[in-house]
Amino acid sequence: MEQGALGQVIDALHFAAYKHRYQRRKDVEQTPYINHPIELLRILFEDGGVRDPVVLVSALLHDTVEDTETTLEEIRSRFGADVAAVVEQVTDDKSQPQDVRKQLQIDHAADLSDRAKLVKLADKTANLRNVAQSPPPDWSLERRANYCNWGKRVVDEMRGIHSALEALFDETYEAAYKTCNPQFTLEK
């Protein structure tokens, strides 16, 4: 990775860490939220071999607009129009009810840019890992299974973007699903 690109990634990491500084994940340990964007970065870079700085920076910033006071204009002015476009594509509209937001992710997944699909694919993989390894304590097995199946429906709409990351998602999905109640049927 070029020096300038690495600097952009480090700047995005610093920015995301600051923006998410008071947030915790919903897992039992209430791990720092910043661990999640860092996991996306690791999945993309290490597992997927992705070197596109726009994708890597967008992965670090993917939840800042949705979950903090950050605006798209702030992202655009600091990180550029390409990063802002990716972040915008993967940001849910929190004014919508959760069930609507989840359906919209499925409905719009195929229309995302290739860069946004890579971020979304890493996000779904990381989220399913969390559901399998350290789910929110109040989530029933049925809710966990439904979350796994919803994540798979989103990813299935984006197939064909990155075979290695898709295979990693499929392995993660199967492992996460197996942690749930065996009465549920594994979607194929």
C-alpha positions in Angstrom: 0.0 0.0 0.0 1.3 3.4 -0.9 2.4 5.9 1.8 -0.5 8.3 1.0 -3.1 5.5 1.1 -1.8 4.2 4.4 -2.0 7.8 5.8 -5.7 7.9 4.7 -6.4 4.7 6.4 -4.7 5.8 9.6 -6.6 9.1 9.5 -9.9 7.3 9.1 -9.0 4.9 12.0 -8.3 7.9 14.2 -11.5 9.7 13.1 -13.7 6.6 13.6 -12.1 5.9 17.0 -12.9 9.5 18.1 -16.5 9.4 16.7 -17.3 6.0 18.4 -15.3 6.7 21.6 -18.3 6.4 23.9 -20.1 3.5 22.1 -20.0 -0.1 23.1 -21.1 -3.2 21.3 -24.2 -5.1 22.5 -22.3 -8.2 23.5 -21.9 -9.5 27.0 -18.4 -7.9 27.4 -19.7 -4.6 25.9 -16.5 -4.4 23.8 -15.5 -1.0 22.5 -17.5 -0.2 19.3 -14.3 0.7 17.3 -13.4 -3.0 17.4 -16.1 -3.6 14.8 -14.8 -1.2 12.0 -11.3 -2.5 12.7 -12.6 -6.0 12.1 -14.0 -5.0 8.8 -10.6 -3.5 7.9 -8.9 -6.7 8.8 -11.4 -8.9 6.9 -11.0 -6.8 3.8 -7.2 -6.4 3.9 -6.1 -9.8 5.3 -8.8 -12.2 4.2 -9.8 -10.5 1.0 -6.6 -8.9 -0.1 -8.4 -5.7 -0.8 -6.0 -2.8 -1.2 -8.3 -0.1 -2.5 -7.9 2.8 0.0 -11.5 4.0 -0.7 -12.9 0.6 0.4 -10.6 0.4 3.4 -11.4 4.0 4.6 -15.1 3.5 4.0 -15.0 0.3 6.0 -13.6 2.2 9.0 -16.2 4.9 8.6 -19.2 2.8 7.6 -21.2 3.4 10.8 -20.2 6.9 11.6 -23.1 8.7 9.9 -25.6 6.1 11.0 -24.5 5.8 14.7 -22.8 9.1 15.6 -23.4 12.8 15.0 -21.1 12.7 11.9 -22.6 14.0 8.6 -21.9 12.9 5.1 -20.6 16.4 4.3 -18.1 16.0 7.1 -17.0 12.6 5.5 -16.9 14.2 2.1 -14.8 17.2 3.1 -12.3 15.1 5.1 -12.1 11.9 3.1 -13.4 12.8 -0.4 -16.5 12.2 -2.5 -15.7 8.6 -3.3 -15.5 7.6 0.4 -18.7 9.6 1.2 -20.5 7.9 -1.7 -19.7 4.4 -0.3 -20.5 5.4 3.3 -23.8 6.9 2.1 -24.7 3.6 0.3 -24.1 1.5 3.4 -25.8 3.8 5.9 -29.3 3.0 7.0 -32.0 5.7 7.5 -32.5 5.5 11.2 -35.8 7.4 10.8 -37.3 4.2 9.4 -38.5 1.3 11.6 -35.9 -1.5 12.0 -38.0 -4.0 10.0 -38.2 -1.5 7.1 -34.4 -0.8 7.3 -33.6 -4.5 7.2 -35.9 -5.1 4.1 -34.3 -2.1 2.4 -30.9 -3.6 2.8 -32.1 -6.7 1.0 -33.9 -4.7 -1.7 -30.9 -2.4 -2.4 -28.0 -4.8 -2.0 -27.8 -5.7 -5.7 -27.7 -2.0 -6.7 -24.7 -1.0 -4.5 -21.5 0.0 -6.1 -18.7 -2.7 -6.0 -16.9 -0.8 -3.3 -20.0 -0.6 -1.1 -20.7 -4.3 -1.7 -17.2 -5.1 -0.4 -17.8 -3.0 2.8 -21.3 -4.6 3.2 -19.9 -8.1 2.8 -17.2 -7.5 5.4 -19.8 -6.0 7.7 -22.2 -8.9 7.5 -19.3 -11.3 8.1 -18.1 -9.5 11.1 -21.7 -9.2 12.5 -22.3 -12.9 12.1 -19.1 -13.7 13.9 -20.3 -11.6 16.8 -23.7 -13.3 16.8 -21.9 -16.7 17.0 -19.1 -15.8 19.4 -20.6 -13.2 21.7 -24.2 -12.4 21.0 -26.2 -9.7 22.9 -27.3 -11.4 26.1 -31.0 -10.8 25.5 -31.1 -12.3 22.0 -32.9 -15.7 21.9 -31.6 -18.5 19.7 -34.5 -17.8 17.3 -33.5 -14.1 17.0 -29.9 -15.1 16.4 -31.0 -17.6 13.7 -33.3 -15.0 12.1 -30.4 -12.5 12.1 -28.1 -15.0 10.4 -30.7 -15.7 7.7 -31.3 -12.0 7.1 -27.6 -11.4 6.7 -27.4 -14.2 4.2 -30.3 -12.7 2.2 -28.5 -9.4 2.0 -25.2 -11.1 0.9 -27.0 -13.4 -1.6 -28.2 -10.2 -3.4 -24.5 -9.1 -3.9 -23.0 -12.4 -5.0 -20.3 -12.3 -7.7 -18.3 -9.4 -6.2 -15.4 -11.2 -4.4 -15.3 -15.0 -4.3 -12.9 -15.3 -1.3 -14.9 -12.9 0.8 -18.1 -14.6 -0.2 -16.7 -18.0 0.8 -15.6 -16.5 4.1 -19.1 -15.2 4.7 -20.6 -18.6 3.9 -18.3 -20.3 6.4 -19.1 -17.7 9.0 -22.9 -18.0 8.3 -22.8 -21.8 8.7 -20.8 -21.6 11.9 -23.0 -18.8 13.3 -26.1 -20.7 12.4 -24.9 -23.9 14.1 -24.8 -22.0 17.4 -28.5 -21.4 17.1 -31.4 -23.8 17.9 -31.0 -26.8 15.7 -34.8 -26.9 15.0 -34.3 -24.2 12.4 -33.4 -25.2 8.9 -30.1 -23.9 7.4 -30.9 -21.8 4.3 -28.9 -22.8 1.2 
